[in-house]
């Protein structure tokens, strides 16, 4: 049994490393959003969009960090009782992703900036299915 645990330890470290890459990539999208916001010329709708996108990006980075630390798995159900299996952390990441990309619409001259967040999401999505225990 100890040999089996020892062989999966490098796999867990590799999985955590890839999740940390997702955290960094997501935060980089936030940095680019902040740099764009500091350039000025934003009205009220743009600041609302920037705020919503920033909150969504921080939530995504937090979820990926929790996965990297082994606290959660994206396929874990977050509801109990008769609603068990209806919502998972993966669903939460999709909601955050839609909020980030949708909020980008409110920011002028930024047609596809938040679409870059699809890359770390795709990696996390693939990784959650590749390491699934099903």
N, CA, C and O of each residue as an XYZ file, in Angstrom:
536
protein
N       0.816     -1.185      0.000
C       0.000      0.000      0.000
C       0.863      1.254      0.000
O       0.514      2.256     -0.623
N       1.984      1.196      0.696
C       2.867      2.360      0.750
C       3.466      2.662     -0.608
O       3.704      3.824     -0.938
N       3.712      1.626     -1.401
C       4.261      1.838     -2.735
C       3.263      2.555     -3.628
O       3.643      3.396     -4.442
N       1.992      2.224     -3.476
C       0.961      2.885     -4.282
C       0.855      4.359     -3.899
O       0.712      5.217     -4.770
N       0.925      4.661     -2.587
C       0.866      6.051     -2.149
C       2.084      6.821     -2.628
O       1.989      7.993     -2.994
N       3.233      6.150     -2.623
C       4.473      6.813     -3.041
C       4.457      7.131     -4.535
O       4.986      8.162     -4.949
N       3.858      6.262     -5.348
C       3.841      6.501     -6.789
C       2.874      7.618     -7.173
O       3.079      8.272     -8.195
N       1.825      7.854     -6.379
C       0.876      8.917     -6.713
C       1.333     10.269     -6.192
O       0.799     11.301     -6.601
N       2.314     10.281     -5.296
C       2.789     11.550     -4.742
C       3.345     12.497     -5.812
O       3.010     13.681     -5.792
N       4.185     12.022     -6.748
C       4.622     12.926     -7.823
C       3.466     13.384     -8.702
O       3.472     14.507     -9.208
N       2.478     12.518     -8.882
C       1.314     12.917     -9.684
C       0.543     14.032     -8.992
O       0.072     14.962     -9.646
N       0.412     13.941     -7.669
C      -0.277     15.003     -6.929
C       0.493     16.310     -7.006
O      -0.099     17.379     -7.155
N       1.817     16.223     -6.904
C       2.624     17.438     -7.012
C       2.500     18.050     -8.394
O       2.415     19.271     -8.526
N       2.487     17.222     -9.421
C       2.346     17.728    -10.792
C       0.984     18.374    -10.989
O       0.874     19.432    -11.608
N      -0.052     17.735    -10.461
C      -1.399     18.296    -10.558
C      -1.465     19.638     -9.844
O      -2.023     20.600    -10.370
N      -0.897     19.703     -8.652
C      -0.891     20.966     -7.907
C      -0.120     22.037     -8.666
O      -0.530     23.197     -8.695
N       0.992     21.654     -9.280
C       1.791     22.609    -10.047
C       0.987     23.178    -11.215
O       1.046     24.378    -11.483
N       0.245     22.331    -11.903
C      -0.561     22.806    -13.037
C      -1.680     23.731    -12.550
O      -1.988     24.728    -13.203
N      -2.282     23.405    -11.415
C      -3.293     24.308    -10.854
C      -2.675     25.655    -10.473
O      -3.312     26.694    -10.648
N      -1.449     25.651     -9.957
C      -0.777     26.915     -9.642
C      -0.522     27.714    -10.915
O      -0.586     28.943    -10.897
N      -0.237     27.037    -12.004
C      -0.087     27.727    -13.289
C      -1.403     28.399    -13.668
O      -1.407     29.527    -14.162
N      -2.513     27.713    -13.440
C      -3.831     28.308    -13.713
C      -4.061     29.547    -12.855
O      -4.618     30.537    -13.327
N      -3.630     29.493    -11.591
C      -3.760     30.656    -10.704
C      -2.981     31.831    -11.277
O      -3.501     32.942    -11.374
N      -1.736     31.581    -11.654
C      -0.880     32.651    -12.174
C      -1.455     33.229    -13.467
O      -1.495     34.448    -13.632
N      -1.896     32.377    -14.374
C      -2.454     32.859    -15.646
C      -3.724     33.681    -15.415
O      -3.938     34.697    -16.076
N      -4.555     33.243    -14.484
C      -5.779     33.988    -14.181
C      -5.450     35.349    -13.585
O      -6.061     36.356    -13.943
N      -4.485     35.374    -12.675
C      -4.092     36.650    -12.081
C      -3.421     37.567    -13.109
O      -3.534     38.789    -13.011
N      -2.732     36.992    -14.083
C      -2.148     37.812    -15.153
C      -3.233     38.508    -15.972
O      -3.069     39.660    -16.374
N      -4.331     37.814    -16.215
C      -5.453     38.457    -16.901
C      -5.949     39.633    -16.062
O      -6.280     40.688    -16.603
N      -6.000     39.450    -14.738
C      -6.398     40.541    -13.853
C      -5.426     41.699    -13.880
O      -5.837     42.859    -13.840
N      -4.132     41.393    -13.948
C      -3.120     42.457    -14.025
C      -3.302     43.258    -15.309
O      -3.240     44.487    -15.286
N      -3.522     42.580    -16.414
C      -3.736     43.284    -17.681
C      -5.006     44.119    -17.628
O      -5.062     45.207    -18.201
N      -6.023     43.617    -16.944
C      -7.250     44.389    -16.767
C      -6.982     45.639    -15.932
O      -7.483     46.716    -16.254
N      -6.204     45.504    -14.871
C      -5.881     46.643    -14.001
C      -5.035     47.673    -14.735
O      -5.245     48.875    -14.572
N      -4.089     47.222    -15.535
C      -3.250     48.146    -16.300
C      -4.103     48.909    -17.301
O      -3.929     50.113    -17.488
N      -5.020     48.207    -17.939
C      -5.913     48.848    -18.897
C      -6.807     49.864    -18.189
O      -7.077     50.936    -18.730
N      -7.266     49.533    -16.982
C      -8.126     50.446    -16.225
C      -7.359     51.679    -15.771
O      -7.914     52.777    -15.732
N      -6.088     51.505    -15.429
C      -5.300     52.650    -14.959
C      -4.932     53.605    -16.087
O      -4.510     54.734    -15.836
N      -5.091     53.155    -17.331
C      -4.796     54.023    -18.471
C      -5.809     55.166    -18.562
O      -5.554     56.187    -19.199
N      -6.959     54.977    -17.916
C      -7.943     56.058    -17.859
C      -8.978     55.973    -18.959
O      -8.982     55.051    -19.775
N      -9.855     56.960    -18.959
C     -10.896     57.032    -19.967
C     -12.088     56.137    -19.671
O     -12.917     55.911    -20.553
N     -12.195     55.620    -18.446
C     -13.307     54.745    -18.100
C     -14.448     55.557    -17.514
O     -14.242     56.433    -16.674
N     -15.654     55.251    -17.973
C     -16.850     55.833    -17.390
C     -17.403     54.896    -16.333
O     -16.769     53.903    -15.975
N     -18.583     55.217    -15.838
C     -19.204     54.405    -14.791
C     -19.463     52.963    -15.224
O     -19.126     52.050    -14.470
N     -20.048     52.706    -16.406
C     -20.255     51.311    -16.801
C     -18.945     50.517    -16.913
O     -18.896     49.333    -16.579
N     -17.900     51.178    -17.383
C     -16.616     50.495    -17.513
C     -16.055     50.119    -16.149
O     -15.492     49.036    -15.990
N     -16.202     50.996    -15.169
C     -15.714     50.685    -13.829
C     -16.543     49.581    -13.187
O     -16.005     48.752    -12.452
N     -17.842     49.560    -13.455
C     -18.686     48.466    -12.955
C     -18.229     47.153    -13.581
O     -18.082     46.149    -12.883
N     -18.006     47.155    -14.894
C     -17.521     45.955    -15.573
C     -16.162     45.513    -15.063
O     -15.920     44.320    -14.880
N     -15.278     46.472    -14.833
C     -13.947     46.151    -14.312
C     -14.048     45.547    -12.915
O     -13.338     44.594    -12.597
N     -14.916     46.090    -12.095
C     -15.084     45.572    -10.730
C     -15.636     44.153    -10.735
O     -15.151     43.285    -10.009
N     -16.654     43.927    -11.558
C     -17.240     42.586    -11.655
C     -16.203     41.596    -12.180
O     -16.079     40.488    -11.660
N     -15.464     41.994    -13.203
C     -14.435     41.118    -13.764
C     -13.345     40.826    -12.737
O     -12.871     39.694    -12.642
N     -12.945     41.832    -11.975
C     -11.905     41.628    -10.951
C     -12.367     40.650     -9.880
O     -11.604     39.779     -9.463
N     -13.603     40.789     -9.435
C     -14.139     39.865     -8.427
C     -14.194     38.444     -8.984
O     -13.829     37.489     -8.298
N     -14.651     38.308    -10.226
C     -14.704     36.993    -10.853
C     -13.324     36.374    -11.030
O     -13.144     35.173    -10.825
N     -12.351     37.195    -11.411
C     -10.980     36.693    -11.582
C     -10.383     36.250    -10.251
O      -9.700     35.228    -10.185
N     -10.639     37.013     -9.195
C     -10.147     36.614     -7.875
C     -10.824     35.332     -7.396
O     -10.183     34.489     -6.769
N     -12.111     35.182     -7.688
C     -12.816     33.952     -7.313
C     -12.247     32.748     -8.062
O     -12.038     31.685     -7.478
N     -11.997     32.926     -9.364
C     -11.399     31.829    -10.143
C     -10.017     31.463     -9.618
O      -9.695     30.286     -9.460
N      -9.208     32.472     -9.353
C      -7.865     32.210     -8.824
C      -7.957     31.507     -7.469
O      -7.164     30.610     -7.181
N      -8.905     31.903     -6.653
C      -9.098     31.252     -5.358
C      -9.515     29.798     -5.484
O      -9.038     28.941     -4.739
N     -10.402     29.521     -6.424
C     -10.822     28.131     -6.651
C      -9.656     27.283     -7.149
O      -9.470     26.155     -6.693
N      -8.874     27.818     -8.081
C      -7.723     27.069     -8.587
C      -6.688     26.860     -7.485
O      -6.068     25.799     -7.410
N      -6.497     27.862     -6.632
C      -5.550     27.727     -5.520
C      -6.031     26.671     -4.531
O      -5.229     25.891     -4.019
N      -7.322     26.640     -4.262
C      -7.865     25.612     -3.371
C      -7.666     24.216     -3.959
O      -7.393     23.263     -3.229
N      -7.803     24.102     -5.266
C      -7.532     22.816     -5.924
C      -6.051     22.462     -5.813
O      -5.706     21.307     -5.565
N      -5.186     23.440     -5.995
C      -3.739     23.195     -5.904
C      -3.340     22.764     -4.502
O      -2.436     21.945     -4.336
N      -4.007     23.307     -3.496
C      -3.705     22.954     -2.114
C      -4.377     21.652     -1.683
O      -4.125     21.153     -0.586
N      -5.225     21.107     -2.541
C      -5.910     19.860     -2.221
C      -7.116     20.038     -1.322
O      -7.612     19.061     -0.761
N      -7.597     21.251     -1.173
C      -8.759     21.524     -0.312
C     -10.069     21.122     -0.988
O     -10.995     20.640     -0.334
N     -10.135     21.326     -2.305
C     -11.348     20.969     -3.057
C     -10.945     20.275     -4.344
O      -9.785     20.293     -4.755
N     -11.935     19.667     -4.961
C     -11.802     19.129     -6.316
C     -12.953     19.732     -7.115
O     -14.053     19.899     -6.589
N     -12.710     20.054     -8.361
C     -13.745     20.735     -9.148
C     -14.986     19.878     -9.352
O     -16.075     20.419     -9.548
N     -14.853     18.571     -9.313
C     -16.022     17.713     -9.529
C     -16.781     17.400     -8.237
O     -17.745     16.635     -8.263
N     -16.362     17.977     -7.110
C     -17.019     17.747     -5.830
C     -18.354     18.484     -5.775
O     -18.446     19.658     -6.133
N     -19.376     17.780     -5.326
C     -20.702     18.374     -5.182
C     -20.694     19.340     -4.004
O     -20.104     19.056     -2.962
N     -21.351     20.483     -4.176
C     -21.374     21.476     -3.102
C     -22.728     21.549     -2.411
O     -22.884     22.290     -1.440
N     -23.694     20.804     -2.887
C     -25.011     20.777     -2.266
C     -25.237     19.407     -1.634
O     -24.681     18.409     -2.093
N     -26.048     19.359     -0.587
C     -26.325     18.107      0.107
C     -27.817     17.796      0.008
O     -28.589     18.561     -0.570
N     -28.196     16.686      0.570
C     -29.599     16.298      0.595
C     -30.095     15.875     -0.772
O     -29.377     15.234     -1.538
N     -31.309     16.235     -1.062
C     -31.879     15.802     -2.342
C     -31.303     16.567     -3.525
O     -31.534     16.186     -4.673
N     -30.555     17.642     -3.266
C     -29.917     18.407     -4.329
C     -28.497     17.931     -4.606
O     -27.808     18.512     -5.445
N     -28.050     16.889     -3.920
C     -26.687     16.381     -4.074
C     -26.443     16.003     -5.529
O     -27.264     15.338     -6.161
N     -25.313     16.434     -6.037
C     -24.959     16.134     -7.421
C     -25.464     17.154     -8.418
O     -25.156     17.057     -9.606
N     -26.228     18.124     -7.966
C     -26.798     19.128     -8.872
C     -25.817     20.254     -9.172
O     -25.852     20.828    -10.261
N     -24.948     20.575     -8.230
C     -23.990     21.661     -8.440
C     -22.629     21.234     -7.897
O     -22.530     20.632     -6.828
N     -21.592     21.555     -8.652
C     -20.231     21.231     -8.254
C     -19.395     22.511     -8.288
O     -19.859     23.564     -8.726
N     -18.169     22.395     -7.821
C     -17.268     23.546     -7.908
C     -16.988     23.899     -9.365
O     -16.692     25.053     -9.674
N     -17.078     22.938    -10.246
C     -16.903     23.227    -11.669
C     -17.999     24.167    -12.157
O     -17.739     25.061    -12.962
N     -19.222     23.968    -11.672
C     -20.310     24.878    -12.034
C     -20.031     26.293    -11.527
O     -20.338     27.273    -12.206
N     -19.448     26.393    -10.334
C     -19.103     27.706     -9.786
C     -18.056     28.383    -10.674
O     -18.140     29.585    -10.926
N     -17.068     27.611    -11.151
C     -16.051     28.204    -12.013
C     -16.663     28.666    -13.335
O     -16.245     29.685    -13.885
N     -17.637     27.939    -13.842
C     -18.293     28.354    -15.091
C     -19.062     29.652    -14.872
O     -19.031     30.537    -15.728
N     -19.750     29.780    -13.739
C     -20.481     31.014    -13.433
C     -19.502     32.186    -13.339
O     -19.762     33.257    -13.887
N     -18.381     31.986    -12.646
C     -17.369     33.046    -12.543
C     -16.817     33.402    -13.921
O     -16.609     34.576    -14.227
N     -16.586     32.405    -14.733
C     -16.069     32.625    -16.079
C     -17.043     33.451    -16.918
O     -16.634     34.380    -17.615
N     -18.310     33.118    -16.852
C     -19.327     33.864    -17.598
C     -19.416     35.300    -17.089
O     -19.581     36.226    -17.883
N     -19.308     35.498    -15.770
C     -19.330     36.853    -15.216
C     -18.145     37.683    -15.714
O     -18.300     38.849    -16.074
N     -16.969     37.071    -15.729
C     -15.774     37.800    -16.174
C     -15.900     38.193    -17.640
O     -15.650     39.342    -18.006
N     -16.285     37.245    -18.465
C     -16.385     37.527    -19.901
C     -17.554     38.480    -20.181
O     -17.448     39.358    -21.036
N     -18.663     38.306    -19.462
C     -19.811     39.198    -19.639
C     -19.528     40.610    -19.175
O     -19.974     41.570    -19.802
N     -18.800     40.748    -18.095
C     -18.469     42.082    -17.588
C     -17.541     42.814    -18.542
O     -17.518     44.045    -18.561
N     -16.793     42.086    -19.317
C     -15.873     42.692    -20.280
C     -16.621     43.477    -21.352
O     -16.048     44.358    -21.994
N     -17.886     43.162    -21.542
C     -18.696     43.878    -22.529
C     -18.865     45.344    -22.124
O     -18.965     46.220    -22.983
N     -18.898     45.607    -20.823
C     -19.107     46.971    -20.331
C     -17.869     47.850    -20.452
O     -17.952     49.066    -20.280
N     -16.727     47.245    -20.747
C     -15.470     47.992    -20.803
C     -15.196     48.373    -22.260
O     -15.076     47.493    -23.112
N     -15.095     49.674    -22.559
C     -14.868     50.080    -23.951
C     -13.449     49.723    -24.423
O     -12.514     49.631    -23.628
N     -13.326     49.531    -25.720
C     -12.042     49.237    -26.369
C     -11.359     48.003    -25.791
O     -10.131     47.929    -25.745
N     -12.141     47.060    -25.363
C     -11.604     45.825    -24.803
C     -12.500     44.689    -25.276
O     -13.281     44.131    -24.505
N     -12.373     44.361    -26.542
C     -13.283     43.408    -27.163
C     -13.088     41.975    -26.672
O     -14.067     41.253    -26.481
N     -11.861     41.560    -26.469
C     -11.629     40.149    -26.140
C     -10.612     39.969    -25.025
O      -9.999     38.907    -24.919
N     -10.420     40.985    -24.192
C      -9.398     40.898    -23.153
C      -9.619     39.784    -22.153
O      -8.681     39.073    -21.795
N     -10.849     39.627    -21.700
C     -11.115     38.609    -20.696
C     -11.265     37.214    -21.282
O     -11.353     36.241    -20.534
N     -11.294     37.100    -22.591
C     -11.342     35.769    -23.188
C     -10.073     34.981    -22.890
O     -10.054     33.757    -23.012
N      -9.015     35.681    -22.499
C      -7.771     35.000    -22.130
C      -7.972     34.112    -20.913
O      -7.180     33.196    -20.691
N      -9.007     34.356    -20.121
C      -9.274     33.545    -18.942
C      -9.791     32.156    -19.341
O      -9.847     31.255    -18.504
N     -10.160     31.982    -20.588
C     -10.583     30.660    -21.060
C      -9.433     29.656    -21.062
O      -9.662     28.459    -20.887
N      -8.207     30.125    -21.255
C      -7.063     29.224    -21.298
C      -6.833     28.534    -19.956
O      -6.783     27.304    -19.921
N      -6.687     29.278    -18.832
C      -6.525     28.564    -17.563
C      -7.756     27.742    -17.180
O      -7.629     26.692    -16.550
N      -8.952     28.217    -17.560
C     -10.150     27.428    -17.282
C     -10.107     26.114    -18.037
O     -10.448     25.066    -17.489
N      -9.687     26.165    -19.297
C      -9.587     24.938    -20.085
C      -8.601     23.952    -19.488
O      -8.850     22.747    -19.467
N      -7.489     24.464    -19.005
C      -6.500     23.600    -18.364
C      -7.092     22.963    -17.102
O      -6.962     21.758    -16.889
N      -7.740     23.778    -16.272
C      -8.332     23.265    -15.030
C      -9.444     22.267    -15.329
O      -9.572     21.256    -14.638
N     -10.242     22.540    -16.345
C     -11.316     21.632    -16.730
C     -10.740     20.290    -17.173
O     -11.207     19.234    -16.745
N      -9.733     20.338    -18.023
C      -9.098     19.111    -18.485
C      -8.480     18.355    -17.310
O      -8.626     17.138    -17.197
N      -7.793     19.083    -16.445
C      -7.117     18.456    -15.319
C      -8.110     17.811    -14.360
O      -7.851     16.731    -13.829
N      -9.248     18.468    -14.136
C     -10.237     17.896    -13.222
C     -10.804     16.591    -13.775
O     -11.132     15.682    -13.012
N     -10.920     16.498    -15.093
C     -11.408     15.257    -15.683
C     -10.318     14.204    -15.818
O     -10.593     13.007    -15.738
N      -9.080     14.648    -16.023
C      -7.968     13.707    -16.134
C      -7.650     13.047    -14.803
O      -7.191     11.906    -14.774
N      -7.886     13.747    -13.703
C      -7.595     13.207    -12.377
C      -8.833     12.729    -11.665
O      -8.787     12.434    -10.471
N      -9.941     12.647    -12.378
C     -11.205     12.237    -11.781
C     -11.100     10.813    -11.258
O     -10.415      9.970    -11.837
N     -11.792     10.560    -10.151
C     -11.761      9.236     -9.537
C     -12.936      8.372     -9.987
O     -13.203      7.340     -9.372
N     -13.630      8.761    -11.022
C     -14.783      7.996    -11.498
C     -14.352      6.817    -12.303
O     -15.192      6.058    -12.786
